[in-house]
Amino acid sequence: MSSFAPFTPDLFAAHEDAFLAIAADQPHEYWRAEHFLAERPGKWRLSFAAMAQPEAVPIGYAILSQPEPARVHLHHFMLRADRRGHGLGTRMLDECVRRARAAGASDLTLKIDRAAPRARAFYARAGFVEADDGAPYLGARLSLDAR
Ligand SMILES: CC(C)(COP(=O)(O)OP(=O)(O)OC[C@H]1O[C@@H](n2cnc3c(N)ncnc32)[C@H](O)[C@@H]1OP(=O)(O)O)[C@@H](O)C(=O)NCCC(=O)NCCS
């Protein structure tokens, strides 16, 4: 069982080790406390954590911001390794879309590691369109008006 909780500085402080351990298996992961806590427009209103229930420990997160009124950006999206592949990531992405729409945005954007084929397939299935400008990370965009 899991539920979504607003991602706030207080929630991060209460579970810092658990949040930092979620991506422990990811070879290129670099997020530290300063990244989780960096101020971004709309971040504390939009971001959320997936909490295991009844344990009430974080098992995933979606860190979002609204850099401009028409666009919500998904900065970081991760599930603990033992929770992947059971549909929770799809539910979390649906929640990102719901929150971006509620914030009045017309686009949800993110960057994808081009060497992560399963993650790229996951976002493509959800309707994201990649734009390859040659940068190490691929930009991808989901039009919220079209869905
Ligand atoms: C990407 C991720 C959030 C998806 O959540 P999930 O609950 O595993 O996904 P679902 O069960 O809803 O959907 C299954 C799809 O997710 C993707 N997926 C599953 N396990 C994955 C993994 N270990 N790594 C990357 N993508 C994975 C695949 O596309 C999979 O489809 P497939 O089984 O046909 O290959 C999650 O797997 C994860 O945190 N992966 C590692 C970190 C990552 O790649 N983050 C996104 C890049 S910022």
The ligand as an ORCA input file, in Angstrom:
! r2SCAN-3c Opt
* xyz 0 1
  C      10.881      5.041    -14.156
  C      10.086      4.597    -12.937
  C       9.687      5.817    -12.112
  C       8.809      3.899    -13.442
  O       8.035      3.468    -12.351
  P       7.525      1.931    -12.297
  O       6.550      1.801    -11.182
  O       8.709      1.044    -12.295
  O       6.766      1.827    -13.698
  P       5.411      1.030    -14.019
  O       5.393     -0.252    -13.296
  O       4.256      1.954    -13.843
  O       5.594      0.809    -15.575
  C       6.522     -0.161    -16.038
  C       7.520      0.511    -16.954
  O       8.382      1.357    -16.211
  C       9.711      1.277    -16.750
  N      10.574      0.633    -15.756
  C      10.328     -0.417    -14.980
  N      11.390     -0.711    -14.220
  C      12.328      0.209    -14.516
  C      13.643      0.453    -14.068
  N      14.246     -0.338    -13.153
  N      14.315      1.486    -14.587
  C      13.745      2.288    -15.511
  N      12.482      2.089    -16.002
  C      11.803      1.070    -15.497
  C       9.624      0.406    -17.980
  O       9.319      1.240    -19.102
  C       8.445     -0.476    -17.623
  O       7.862     -1.039    -18.753
  P       8.342     -2.512    -19.217
  O       8.100     -3.412    -18.046
  O       7.484     -2.791    -20.392
  O       9.801     -2.384    -19.534
  C      10.870      3.622    -12.020
  O      11.061      2.406    -12.693
  C      12.212      4.146    -11.579
  O      12.317      4.845    -10.591
  N      13.276      3.794    -12.329
  C      14.635      4.162    -12.011
  C      14.862      5.624    -12.075
  C      14.463      6.249    -13.390
  O      14.723      5.730    -14.468
  N      13.791      7.431    -13.270
  C      13.282      8.164    -14.408
  C      14.299      8.974    -15.045
  S      14.396     10.583    -14.299
*
